[in-house]
Structure formats: structure tokens, C-alpha cells
Amino acid sequence: MSEQQALSREAGGEIASSSRKKVLSAADCPHRLLLEQIADKWSVLLLAALCDGPLRFNEIRRTLEGITQKSLTQSLRRLERNGIVDRRVIDTSPVAVEYSITPLGHSLKTPFRALYSWTVDNLQDVEKARARFDQRKGG
């Protein structure tokens, strides 16, 4: 069985080898936008930060080294809009906002854990591939 056929079978037959271009076209694949929004760099790390419980904005920002305020705000809004993260205003002085993962967001734990496991299992091979590439390209 080819890799494409295996993907097709795993996706319930939705991804067929003849529809490869449709997967790449946002107009033909409505799932693409959602996938882009939940699997981008900061969203995955943001959900990992929230998996142990709710955090306030600045706590998240301190946890995610290198994220800008703008990127964090955009990622949180996208995840909130998609029902993955919940935003709760805490009536304190000054007002605070806390973010947590919704039940829908918790359903991402299994695929994200699988992705994380893949990175752990394959990191050495990826590093070797990078070194070979860099050596060939003079980098």
C-alpha cells in the first residue's frame, strides 16, 4: 500500500491520490484552514502550555519563550474562535483574563501526543538529515 493510500484510508477515504491538488487548495479543502490554525507553531506550543490548567496571558507569554504579544494574542483569538480555548475575565483589580482548554481542545491531546512522540522517536534521524543537507548546501 502506498503512503497516499494509507493516508486515504486513515482519513476515511477523503484523501485520494487523484485529489492531491484539492488538499493543497484552500478553496477545495475546507479542512485546510482549520488545520493551519490548530497546527501552527504557536498554537501547538500554546496548547501544551495550557494542558496542565488555566493560565493568564502573561503567564502564557513567559512560558512560551520568544512569542511576541501580537502573535500570542492572534493565536489565542484563533483558538478561542475555533472553540479550542476558552477566555474567562476574572473580576479583580486590575481585571485579569485567564485562558483554558475547552473539551473540544482536549480532544486534540491524542493527536498532539502522537506528534510529540514522533518528534522524540525521530529527532536523531532528522538532525542527521539536516546535517547532510547543510553539508551538501554548504551551510
N, CA, C and O atoms as a GROMACS GRO file, in nm:
protein
  556
    1MET      N    1   0.085  -0.118   0.000
    1MET     CA    2   0.000   0.000   0.000
    1MET      C    3   0.089   0.124   0.000
    1MET      O    4   0.184   0.133   0.078
    2SER      N    5   0.059   0.218  -0.087
    2SER     CA    6   0.138   0.341  -0.095
    2SER      C    7   0.107   0.431   0.024
    2SER      O    8   0.006   0.413   0.092
    3GLU      N    9   0.194   0.527   0.047
    3GLU     CA   10   0.173   0.622   0.156
    3GLU      C   11   0.043   0.700   0.134
    3GLU      O   12  -0.032   0.725   0.229
    4GLN      N   13   0.017   0.739   0.010
    4GLN     CA   14  -0.104   0.814  -0.021
    4GLN      C   15  -0.228   0.730   0.007
    4GLN      O   16  -0.327   0.781   0.059
    5GLN      N   17  -0.224   0.601  -0.027
    5GLN     CA   18  -0.338   0.513   0.000
    5GLN      C   19  -0.358   0.497   0.150
    5GLN      O   20  -0.471   0.493   0.198
    6ALA      N   21  -0.247   0.487   0.224
    6ALA     CA   22  -0.258   0.475   0.369
    6ALA      C   23  -0.321   0.600   0.428
    6ALA      O   24  -0.407   0.592   0.515
    7LEU      N   25  -0.278   0.718   0.380
    7LEU     CA   26  -0.338   0.843   0.425
    7LEU      C   27  -0.486   0.847   0.391
    7LEU      O   28  -0.569   0.890   0.472
    8SER      N   29  -0.519   0.802   0.272
    8SER     CA   30  -0.658   0.800   0.229
    8SER      C   31  -0.741   0.711   0.321
    8SER      O   32  -0.851   0.748   0.362
    9ARG      N   33  -0.688   0.595   0.353
    9ARG     CA   34  -0.760   0.503   0.441
    9ARG      C   35  -0.776   0.564   0.580
    9ARG      O   36  -0.884   0.557   0.638
   10GLU      N   37  -0.668   0.624   0.634
   10GLU     CA   38  -0.675   0.686   0.766
   10GLU      C   39  -0.773   0.802   0.768
   10GLU      O   40  -0.838   0.825   0.871
   11ALA      N   41  -0.786   0.874   0.661
   11ALA     CA   42  -0.875   0.989   0.654
   11ALA      C   43  -1.016   0.950   0.612
   11ALA      O   44  -1.096   1.036   0.575
   12GLY      N   45  -1.047   0.822   0.618
   12GLY     CA   46  -1.180   0.778   0.581
   12GLY      C   47  -1.204   0.786   0.432
   12GLY      O   48  -1.319   0.800   0.389
   13GLY      N   49  -1.100   0.778   0.354
   13GLY     CA   50  -1.115   0.780   0.209
   13GLY      C   51  -1.128   0.919   0.150
   13GLY      O   52  -1.145   0.933   0.029
   14GLU      N   53  -1.121   1.021   0.233
   14GLU     CA   54  -1.140   1.157   0.183
   14GLU      C   55  -1.022   1.205   0.100
   14GLU      O   56  -1.038   1.288   0.010
   15ILE      N   57  -0.904   1.154   0.130
   15ILE     CA   58  -0.786   1.198   0.056
   15ILE      C   59  -0.748   1.088  -0.040
   15ILE      O   60  -0.688   0.988   0.000
   16ALA      N   61  -0.781   1.104  -0.162
   16ALA     CA   62  -0.745   1.006  -0.265
   16ALA      C   63  -0.631   1.062  -0.347
   16ALA      O   64  -0.613   1.184  -0.355
   17SER      N   65  -0.554   0.974  -0.407
   17SER     CA   66  -0.438   1.022  -0.482
   17SER      C   67  -0.479   1.117  -0.594
   17SER      O   68  -0.402   1.206  -0.630
   18SER      N   69  -0.597   1.099  -0.649
   18SER     CA   70  -0.642   1.188  -0.756
   18SER      C   71  -0.685   1.325  -0.704
   18SER      O   72  -0.703   1.418  -0.782
   19SER      N   73  -0.700   1.339  -0.573
   19SER     CA   74  -0.745   1.468  -0.518
   19SER      C   75  -0.633   1.542  -0.446
   19SER      O   76  -0.660   1.633  -0.368
   20ARG      N   77  -0.509   1.504  -0.471
   20ARG     CA   78  -0.397   1.567  -0.402
   20ARG      C   79  -0.399   1.719  -0.417
   20ARG      O   80  -0.372   1.789  -0.320
   21LYS      N   81  -0.430   1.770  -0.535
   21LYS     CA   82  -0.433   1.915  -0.555
   21LYS      C   83  -0.543   1.979  -0.472
   21LYS      O   84  -0.528   2.093  -0.428
   22LYS      N   85  -0.654   1.910  -0.451
   22LYS     CA   86  -0.762   1.964  -0.370
   22LYS      C   87  -0.718   1.983  -0.225
   22LYS      O   88  -0.759   2.079  -0.160
   23VAL      N   89  -0.636   1.894  -0.175
   23VAL     CA   90  -0.587   1.907  -0.039
   23VAL      C   91  -0.503   2.032  -0.025
   23VAL      O   92  -0.503   2.096   0.081
   24LEU      N   93  -0.433   2.068  -0.129
   24LEU     CA   94  -0.346   2.185  -0.125
   24LEU      C   95  -0.420   2.316  -0.149
   24LEU      O   96  -0.367   2.423  -0.118
   25SER      N   97  -0.540   2.309  -0.203
   25SER     CA   98  -0.616   2.428  -0.234
   25SER      C   99  -0.718   2.457  -0.123
   25SER      O  100  -0.804   2.374  -0.095
   26ALA      N  101  -0.706   2.573  -0.062
   26ALA     CA  102  -0.798   2.609   0.047
   26ALA      C  103  -0.942   2.615   0.000
   26ALA      O  104  -1.034   2.583   0.076
   27ALA      N  105  -0.963   2.655  -0.124
   27ALA     CA  106  -1.099   2.665  -0.177
   27ALA      C  107  -1.164   2.528  -0.190
   27ALA      O  108  -1.285   2.514  -0.170
   28ASP      N  109  -1.085   2.427  -0.221
   28ASP     CA  110  -1.138   2.293  -0.240
   28ASP      C  111  -1.132   2.207  -0.113
   28ASP      O  112  -1.190   2.099  -0.110
   29CYS      N  113  -1.064   2.253  -0.011
   29CYS     CA  114  -1.047   2.174   0.111
   29CYS      C  115  -1.076   2.262   0.233
   29CYS      O  116  -0.986   2.329   0.283
   30PRO      N  117  -1.200   2.262   0.281
   30PRO     CA  118  -1.235   2.347   0.394
   30PRO      C  119  -1.160   2.310   0.522
   30PRO      O  120  -1.153   2.392   0.614
   31HIS      N  121  -1.106   2.191   0.530
   31HIS     CA  122  -1.032   2.149   0.649
   31HIS      C  123  -0.896   2.216   0.658
   31HIS      O  124  -0.836   2.224   0.766
   32ARG      N  125  -0.847   2.264   0.545
   32ARG     CA  126  -0.713   2.320   0.540
   32ARG      C  127  -0.697   2.438   0.635
   32ARG      O  128  -0.599   2.445   0.709
   33LEU      N  129  -0.791   2.531   0.634
   33LEU     CA  130  -0.781   2.650   0.719
   33LEU      C  131  -0.778   2.610   0.866
   33LEU      O  132  -0.698   2.663   0.943
   34LEU      N  133  -0.864   2.518   0.905
   34LEU     CA  134  -0.865   2.473   1.044
   34LEU      C  135  -0.732   2.407   1.080
   34LEU      O  136  -0.676   2.433   1.186
   35LEU      N  137  -0.682   2.323   0.992
   35LEU     CA  138  -0.555   2.257   1.017
   35LEU      C  139  -0.443   2.360   1.032
   35LEU      O  140  -0.359   2.348   1.121
   36GLU      N  141  -0.442   2.460   0.946
   36GLU     CA  142  -0.341   2.565   0.955
   36GLU      C  143  -0.350   2.639   1.088
   36GLU      O  144  -0.248   2.679   1.144
   37GLN      N  145  -0.471   2.656   1.139
   37GLN     CA  146  -0.491   2.733   1.261
   37GLN      C  147  -0.460   2.655   1.388
   37GLN      O  148  -0.419   2.715   1.488
   38ILE      N  149  -0.478   2.524   1.386
   38ILE     CA  150  -0.450   2.449   1.509
   38ILE      C  151  -0.313   2.384   1.509
   38ILE      O  152  -0.266   2.338   1.613
   39ALA      N  153  -0.247   2.380   1.394
   39ALA     CA  154  -0.118   2.312   1.387
   39ALA      C  155  -0.002   2.407   1.360
   39ALA      O  156   0.108   2.363   1.328
   40ASP      N  157  -0.026   2.536   1.372
   40ASP     CA  158   0.085   2.629   1.352
   40ASP      C  159   0.178   2.626   1.474
   40ASP      O  160   0.143   2.571   1.578
   41LYS      N  161   0.293   2.683   1.459
   41LYS     CA  162   0.397   2.678   1.562
   41LYS      C  163   0.346   2.719   1.701
   41LYS      O  164   0.364   2.644   1.797
   42TRP      N  165   0.286   2.834   1.711
   42TRP     CA  166   0.249   2.884   1.842
   42TRP      C  167   0.127   2.816   1.899
   42TRP      O  168   0.118   2.798   2.021
   43SER      N  169   0.033   2.776   1.817
   43SER     CA  170  -0.088   2.712   1.869
   43SER      C  171  -0.056   2.580   1.937
   43SER      O  172  -0.110   2.550   2.044
   44VAL      N  173   0.030   2.501   1.877
   44VAL     CA  174   0.068   2.373   1.937
   44VAL      C  175   0.137   2.396   2.071
   44VAL      O  176   0.105   2.330   2.170
   45LEU      N  177   0.231   2.490   2.074
   45LEU     CA  178   0.302   2.519   2.199
   45LEU      C  179   0.211   2.583   2.303
   45LEU      O  180   0.224   2.556   2.422
   46LEU      N  181   0.120   2.666   2.258
   46LEU     CA  182   0.024   2.730   2.348
   46LEU      C  183  -0.065   2.626   2.415
   46LEU      O  184  -0.089   2.632   2.536
   47LEU      N  185  -0.115   2.531   2.338
   47LEU     CA  186  -0.198   2.425   2.394
   47LEU      C  187  -0.118   2.338   2.491
   47LEU      O  188  -0.171   2.293   2.592
   48ALA      N  189   0.008   2.316   2.460
   48ALA     CA  190   0.093   2.240   2.552
   48ALA      C  191   0.108   2.315   2.684
   48ALA      O  192   0.107   2.254   2.791
   49ALA      N  193   0.122   2.447   2.676
   49ALA     CA  194   0.136   2.528   2.798
   49ALA      C  195   0.009   2.523   2.882
   49ALA      O  196   0.016   2.526   3.005
   50LEU      N  197  -0.106   2.515   2.817
   50LEU     CA  198  -0.234   2.516   2.888
   50LEU      C  199  -0.280   2.378   2.933
   50LEU      O  200  -0.381   2.366   3.003
   51CYS      N  201  -0.209   2.273   2.894
   51CYS     CA  202  -0.260   2.139   2.922
   51CYS      C  203  -0.261   2.106   3.070
   51CYS      O  204  -0.335   2.016   3.112
   52ASP      N  205  -0.182   2.175   3.151
   52ASP     CA  206  -0.183   2.149   3.295
   52ASP      C  207  -0.284   2.234   3.371
   52ASP      O  208  -0.299   2.219   3.492
   53GLY      N  209  -0.351   2.324   3.301
   53GLY     CA  210  -0.452   2.406   3.366
   53GLY      C  211  -0.451   2.548   3.313
   53GLY      O  212  -0.363   2.586   3.235
   54PRO      N  213  -0.550   2.626   3.355
   54PRO     CA  214  -0.565   2.764   3.306
   54PRO      C  215  -0.444   2.851   3.340
   54PRO      O  216  -0.378   2.833   3.443
   55LEU      N  217  -0.417   2.945   3.251
   55LEU     CA  218  -0.309   3.042   3.273
   55LEU      C  219  -0.356   3.180   3.228
   55LEU      O  220  -0.441   3.194   3.140
   56ARG      N  221  -0.300   3.281   3.291
   56ARG     CA  222  -0.324   3.418   3.248
   56ARG      C  223  -0.232   3.451   3.130
   56ARG      O  224  -0.134   3.382   3.105
   57PHE      N  225  -0.268   3.557   3.060
   57PHE     CA  226  -0.196   3.596   2.938
   57PHE      C  227  -0.045   3.603   2.960
   57PHE      O  228   0.032   3.542   2.887
   58ASN      N  229  -0.003   3.679   3.062
   58ASN     CA  230   0.141   3.697   3.085
   58ASN      C  231   0.209   3.569   3.131
   58ASN      O  232   0.328   3.550   3.105
   59GLU      N  233   0.136   3.481   3.199
   59GLU     CA  234   0.194   3.352   3.236
   59GLU      C  235   0.222   3.269   3.111
   59GLU      O  236   0.325   3.203   3.100
   60ILE      N  237   0.128   3.274   3.017
   60ILE     CA  238   0.148   3.203   2.890
   60ILE      C  239   0.268   3.262   2.818
   60ILE      O  240   0.354   3.189   2.767
   61ARG      N  241   0.274   3.393   2.814
   61ARG     CA  242   0.383   3.461   2.742
   61ARG      C  243   0.519   3.426   2.801
   61ARG      O  244   0.616   3.407   2.727
   62ARG      N  245   0.527   3.418   2.933
   62ARG     CA  246   0.654   3.380   2.997
   62ARG      C  247   0.689   3.234   2.969
   62ARG      O  248   0.806   3.199   2.957
   63THR      N  249   0.587   3.151   2.958
   63THR     CA  250   0.608   3.008   2.931
   63THR      C  251   0.658   2.985   2.789
   63THR      O  252   0.742   2.899   2.766
   64LEU      N  253   0.605   3.063   2.695
   64LEU     CA  254   0.640   3.045   2.553
   64LEU      C  255   0.750   3.143   2.514
   64LEU      O  256   0.724   3.248   2.455
   65GLU      N  257   0.870   3.107   2.546
   65GLU     CA  258   0.985   3.192   2.518
   65GLU      C  259   0.992   3.228   2.370
   65GLU      O  260   0.987   3.140   2.283
   66GLY      N  261   1.002   3.358   2.342
   66GLY     CA  262   1.018   3.403   2.204
   66GLY      C  263   0.890   3.450   2.137
   66GLY      O  264   0.896   3.510   2.030
   67ILE      N  265   0.775   3.424   2.197
   67ILE     CA  266   0.650   3.467   2.135
   67ILE      C  267   0.629   3.616   2.161
   67ILE      O  268   0.654   3.665   2.272
   68THR      N  269   0.583   3.687   2.060
   68THR     CA  270   0.553   3.828   2.078
   68THR      C  271   0.411   3.842   2.132
   68THR      O  272   0.330   3.750   2.122
   69GLN      N  273   0.382   3.958   2.189
   69GLN     CA  274   0.248   3.983   2.240
   69GLN      C  275   0.146   3.972   2.127
   69GLN      O  276   0.037   3.916   2.146
   70LYS      N  277   0.181   4.024   2.010
   70LYS     CA  278   0.091   4.020   1.895
   70LYS      C  279   0.063   3.875   1.852
   70LYS      O  280  -0.052   3.838   1.829
   71SER      N  281   0.168   3.794   1.841
   71SER     CA  282   0.149   3.654   1.800
   71SER      C  283   0.067   3.577   1.901
   71SER      O  284  -0.018   3.496   1.864
   72LEU      N  285   0.092   3.601   2.029
   72LEU     CA  286   0.015   3.532   2.133
   72LEU      C  287  -0.131   3.573   2.127
   72LEU      O  288  -0.220   3.487   2.135
   73THR      N  289  -0.158   3.701   2.112
   73THR     CA  290  -0.295   3.750   2.102
   73THR      C  291  -0.366   3.688   1.982
   73THR      O  292  -0.479   3.641   1.993
   74GLN      N  293  -0.300   3.687   1.866
   74GLN     CA  294  -0.360   3.630   1.745
   74GLN      C  295  -0.387   3.480   1.762
   74GLN      O  296  -0.494   3.432   1.724
   75SER      N  297  -0.292   3.407   1.817
   75SER     CA  298  -0.310   3.263   1.836
   75SER      C  299  -0.424   3.234   1.932
   75SER      O  300  -0.507   3.147   1.906
   76LEU      N  301  -0.429   3.307   2.043
   76LEU     CA  302  -0.537   3.286   2.140
   76LEU      C  303  -0.673   3.317   2.078
   76LEU      O  304  -0.769   3.243   2.100
   77ARG      N  305  -0.682   3.425   2.001
   77ARG     CA  306  -0.810   3.459   1.937
   77ARG      C  307  -0.854   3.352   1.838
   77ARG      O  308  -0.971   3.314   1.836
   78ARG      N  309  -0.760   3.302   1.757
   78ARG     CA  310  -0.794   3.195   1.661
   78ARG      C  311  -0.842   3.071   1.734
   78ARG      O  312  -0.943   3.011   1.696
   79LEU      N  313  -0.770   3.032   1.838
   79LEU     CA  314  -0.808   2.912   1.911
   79LEU      C  315  -0.941   2.932   1.984
   79LEU      O  316  -1.022   2.839   1.992
   80GLU      N  317  -0.964   3.051   2.035
   80GLU     CA  318  -1.092   3.080   2.100
   80GLU      C  319  -1.205   3.076   1.997
   80GLU      O  320  -1.311   3.019   2.024
   81ARG      N  321  -1.185   3.136   1.883
   81ARG     CA  322  -1.286   3.139   1.777
   81ARG      C  323  -1.322   2.998   1.730
   81ARG      O  324  -1.437   2.970   1.697
   82ASN      N  325  -1.222   2.910   1.727
   82ASN     CA  326  -1.244   2.772   1.683
   82ASN      C  327  -1.294   2.680   1.795
   82ASN      O  328  -1.313   2.561   1.773
   83GLY      N  329  -1.316   2.736   1.914
   83GLY     CA  330  -1.370   2.656   2.023
   83GLY      C  331  -1.267   2.568   2.092
   83GLY      O  332  -1.304   2.475   2.163
   84ILE      N  333  -1.140   2.596   2.072
   84ILE     CA  334  -1.032   2.514   2.128
   84ILE      C  335  -0.988   2.568   2.265
   84ILE      O  336  -0.949   2.491   2.353
   85VAL      N  337  -0.995   2.699   2.280
   85VAL     CA  338  -0.954   2.766   2.404
   85VAL      C  339  -1.069   2.853   2.453
   85VAL      O  340  -1.142   2.912   2.374
   86ASP      N  341  -1.082   2.860   2.584
   86ASP     CA  342  -1.184   2.944   2.646
   86ASP      C  343  -1.115   3.063   2.714
   86ASP      O  344  -1.009   3.048   2.774
   87ARG      N  345  -1.176   3.179   2.702
   87ARG     CA  346  -1.124   3.302   2.762
   87ARG      C  347  -1.221   3.343   2.872
   87ARG      O  348  -1.341   3.356   2.849
   88ARG      N  349  -1.167   3.363   2.994
   88ARG     CA  350  -1.252   3.400   3.107
   88ARG      C  351  -1.196   3.526   3.173
   88ARG      O  352  -1.079   3.531   3.211
   89VAL      N  353  -1.282   3.626   3.185
   89VAL     CA  354  -1.243   3.751   3.251
   89VAL      C  355  -1.262   3.732   3.401
   89VAL      O  356  -1.369   3.691   3.446
   90ILE      N  357  -1.158   3.761   3.476
   90ILE     CA  358  -1.161   3.749   3.622
   90ILE      C  359  -1.183   3.888   3.679
   90ILE      O  360  -1.106   3.981   3.652
   91ASP      N  361  -1.287   3.903   3.757
   91ASP     CA  362  -1.325   4.033   3.812
   91ASP      C  363  -1.237   4.067   3.932
   91ASP      O  364  -1.275   4.049   4.047
   92THR      N  365  -1.119   4.117   3.900
   92THR     CA  366  -1.026   4.161   4.003
   92THR      C  367  -0.982   4.302   3.968
   92THR      O  368  -1.021   4.356   3.865
   93SER      N  369  -0.902   4.359   4.054
   93SER     CA  370  -0.849   4.491   4.024
   93SER      C  371  -0.697   4.481   4.020
   93SER      O  372  -0.637   4.455   4.125
   94PRO      N  373  -0.634   4.499   3.908
   94PRO     CA  374  -0.691   4.520   3.776
   94PRO      C  375  -0.753   4.390   3.722
   94PRO      O  376  -0.726   4.280   3.770
   95VAL      N  377  -0.837   4.408   3.622
   95VAL     CA  378  -0.906   4.296   3.561
   95VAL      C  379  -0.802   4.201   3.499
   95VAL      O  380  -0.706   4.245   3.437
   96ALA      N  381  -0.824   4.073   3.517
   96ALA     CA  382  -0.733   3.972   3.461
   96ALA      C  383  -0.811   3.881   3.367
   96ALA      O  384  -0.933   3.867   3.379
   97VAL      N  385  -0.740   3.820   3.275
   97VAL     CA  386  -0.801   3.726   3.181
   97VAL      C  387  -0.726   3.595   3.192
   97VAL      O  388  -0.603   3.591   3.196
   98GLU      N  389  -0.804   3.487   3.196
   98GLU     CA  390  -0.746   3.354   3.209
   98GLU      C  391  -0.788   3.269   3.090
   98GLU      O  392  -0.902   3.279   3.043
   99TYR      N  393  -0.699   3.188   3.041
   99TYR     CA  394  -0.727   3.101   2.926
   99TYR      C  395  -0.717   2.955   2.968
   99TYR      O  396  -0.630   2.918   3.047
  100SER      N  397  -0.806   2.875   2.914
  100SER     CA  398  -0.804   2.732   2.942
  100SER      C  399  -0.845   2.656   2.816
  100SER      O  400  -0.903   2.713   2.723
  101ILE      N  401  -0.815   2.528   2.815
  101ILE     CA  402  -0.851   2.443   2.701
  101ILE      C  403  -0.994   2.395   2.721
  101ILE      O  404  -1.032   2.352   2.830
  102THR      N  405  -1.074   2.402   2.616
  102THR     CA  406  -1.213   2.356   2.619
  102THR      C  407  -1.216   2.203   2.602
  102THR      O  408  -1.114   2.142   2.569
  103PRO      N  409  -1.332   2.142   2.625
  103PRO     CA  410  -1.343   1.998   2.597
  103PRO      C  411  -1.306   1.964   2.452
  103PRO      O  412  -1.241   1.861   2.427
  104LEU      N  413  -1.345   2.048   2.358
  104LEU     CA  414  -1.306   2.025   2.218
  104LEU      C  415  -1.154   2.032   2.204
  104LEU      O  416  -1.094   1.950   2.133
  105GLY      N  417  -1.093   2.127   2.271
  105GLY     CA  418  -0.947   2.139   2.268
  105GLY      C  419  -0.878   2.018   2.329
  105GLY      O  420  -0.774   1.974   2.280
  106HIS      N  421  -0.937   1.965   2.436
  106HIS     CA  422  -0.879   1.845   2.499
  106HIS      C  423  -0.880   1.726   2.404
  106HIS      O  424  -0.800   1.634   2.418
  107SER      N  425  -0.972   1.727   2.307
  107SER     CA  426  -0.976   1.615   2.211
  107SER      C  427  -0.853   1.615   2.120
  107SER      O  428  -0.829   1.517   2.049
  108LEU      N  429  -0.775   1.723   2.121
  108LEU     CA  430  -0.651   1.729   2.042
  108LEU      C  431  -0.533   1.662   2.114
  108LEU      O  432  -0.427   1.645   2.054
  109LYS      N  433  -0.550   1.624   2.240
  109LYS     CA  434  -0.439   1.566   2.316
  109LYS      C  435  -0.381   1.443   2.247
  109LYS      O  436  -0.260   1.429   2.235
  110THR      N  437  -0.468   1.353   2.202
  110THR     CA  438  -0.419   1.229   2.142
  110THR      C  439  -0.336   1.255   2.016
  110THR      O  440  -0.225   1.205   2.006
  111PRO      N  441  -0.387   1.333   1.919
  111PRO     CA  442  -0.303   1.357   1.801
  111PRO      C  443  -0.177   1.439   1.832
  111PRO      O  444  -0.073   1.416   1.771
  112PHE      N  445  -0.185   1.533   1.926
  112PHE     CA  446  -0.067   1.611   1.960
  112PHE      C  447   0.036   1.525   2.032
  112PHE      O  448   0.156   1.540   2.010
  113ARG      N  449  -0.010   1.434   2.118
  113ARG     CA  450   0.083   1.342   2.184
  113ARG      C  451   0.152   1.253   2.082
  113ARG      O  452   0.271   1.226   2.092
  114ALA      N  453   0.075   1.208   1.983
  114ALA     CA  454   0.133   1.125   1.877
  114ALA      C  455   0.239   1.204   1.801
  114ALA      O  456   0.346   1.151   1.769
  115LEU      N  457   0.211   1.330   1.771
  115LEU     CA  458   0.307   1.415   1.702
  115LEU      C  459   0.432   1.435   1.787
  115LEU      O  460   0.545   1.427   1.737
  116TYR      N  461   0.413   1.461   1.916
  116TYR     CA  462   0.526   1.478   2.007
  116TYR      C  463   0.609   1.349   2.013
  116TYR      O  464   0.732   1.354   2.007
  117SER      N  465   0.542   1.236   2.026
  117SER     CA  466   0.613   1.107   2.029
  117SER      C  467   0.695   1.086   1.902
  117SER      O  468   0.807   1.036   1.907
  118TRP      N  469   0.638   1.126   1.789
  118TRP     CA  470   0.710   1.113   1.662
  118TRP      C  471   0.838   1.196   1.667
  118TRP      O  472   0.943   1.151   1.623
  119THR      N  473   0.828   1.319   1.720
  119THR     CA  474   0.947   1.405   1.725
  119THR      C  475   1.053   1.344   1.816
  119THR      O  476   1.172   1.350   1.785
  120VAL      N  477   1.012   1.286   1.928
  120VAL     CA  478   1.107   1.222   2.019
  120VAL      C  479   1.172   1.102   1.950
  120VAL      O  480   1.294   1.084   1.956
  121ASP      N  481   1.090   1.020   1.886
  121ASP     CA  482   1.140   0.898   1.822
  121ASP      C  483   1.230   0.926   1.702
  121ASP      O  484   1.318   0.845   1.670
  122ASN      N  485   1.209   1.038   1.635
  122ASN     CA  486   1.278   1.063   1.509
  122ASN      C  487   1.376   1.180   1.510
  122ASN      O  488   1.433   1.214   1.407
  123LEU      N  489   1.395   1.243   1.625
  123LEU     CA  490   1.480   1.361   1.632
  123LEU      C  491   1.621   1.335   1.581
  123LEU      O  492   1.675   1.415   1.505
  124GLN      N  493   1.681   1.224   1.620
  124GLN     CA  494   1.818   1.196   1.575
  124GLN      C  495   1.825   1.181   1.424
  124GLN      O  496   1.918   1.231   1.360
  125ASP      N  497   1.727   1.113   1.365
  125ASP     CA  498   1.725   1.097   1.220
  125ASP      C  499   1.707   1.231   1.149
  125ASP      O  500   1.768   1.256   1.046
  126VAL      N  501   1.623   1.316   1.206
  126VAL     CA  502   1.601   1.449   1.148
  126VAL      C  503   1.729   1.532   1.158
  126VAL      O  504   1.766   1.601   1.062
  127GLU      N  505   1.796   1.526   1.272
  127GLU     CA  506   1.921   1.600   1.288
  127GLU      C  507   2.027   1.552   1.189
  127GLU      O  508   2.102   1.633   1.135
  128LYS      N  509   2.034   1.421   1.166
  128LYS     CA  510   2.129   1.367   1.067
  128LYS      C  511   2.093   1.417   0.927
  128LYS      O  512   2.182   1.453   0.850
  129ALA      N  513   1.965   1.417   0.895
  129ALA     CA  514   1.921   1.465   0.764
  129ALA      C  515   1.955   1.612   0.746
  129ALA      O  516   1.999   1.654   0.639
  130ARG      N  517   1.936   1.691   0.850
  130ARG     CA  518   1.972   1.834   0.845
  130ARG      C  519   2.121   1.851   0.819
  130ARG      O  520   2.162   1.933   0.736
  131ALA      N  521   2.202   1.773   0.891
  131ALA     CA  522   2.347   1.784   0.875
  131ALA      C  523   2.389   1.746   0.733
  131ALA      O  524   2.474   1.813   0.674
  132ARG      N  525   2.329   1.640   0.678
  132ARG     CA  526   2.361   1.600   0.539
  132ARG      C  527   2.321   1.711   0.442
  132ARG      O  528   2.396   1.744   0.350
  133PHE      N  529   2.203   1.767   0.463
  133PHE     CA  530   2.155   1.875   0.376
  133PHE      C  531   2.249   1.995   0.384
  133PHE      O  532   2.291   2.049   0.282
  134ASP      N  533   2.281   2.037   0.508
  134ASP     CA  534   2.368   2.153   0.527
  134ASP      C  535   2.506   2.130   0.465
  134ASP      O  536   2.565   2.222   0.409
  135GLN      N  537   2.555   2.008   0.475
  135GLN     CA  538   2.685   1.977   0.417
  135GLN      C  539   2.680   1.986   0.265
  135GLN      O  540   2.773   2.038   0.202
  136ARG      N  541   2.572   1.936   0.206
  136ARG     CA  542   2.557   1.943   0.060
  136ARG      C  543   2.541   2.086   0.013
  136ARG      O  544   2.593   2.124  -0.092
  137LYS      N  545   2.468   2.166   0.090
  137LYS     CA  546   2.437   2.304   0.050
  137LYS      C  547   2.542   2.403   0.098
  137LYS      O  548   2.532   2.522   0.069
  138GLY      N  549   2.643   2.356   0.170
  138GLY     CA  550   2.749   2.445   0.216
  138GLY      C  551   2.708   2.531   0.333
  138GLY      O  552   2.768   2.634   0.358
  139GLY      N  553   2.603   2.488   0.406
  139GLY     CA  554   2.552   2.568   0.519
  139GLY      C  555   2.613   2.528   0.643
  139GLY      O  556   2.582   2.584   0.748
   0.00000   0.00000   0.00000
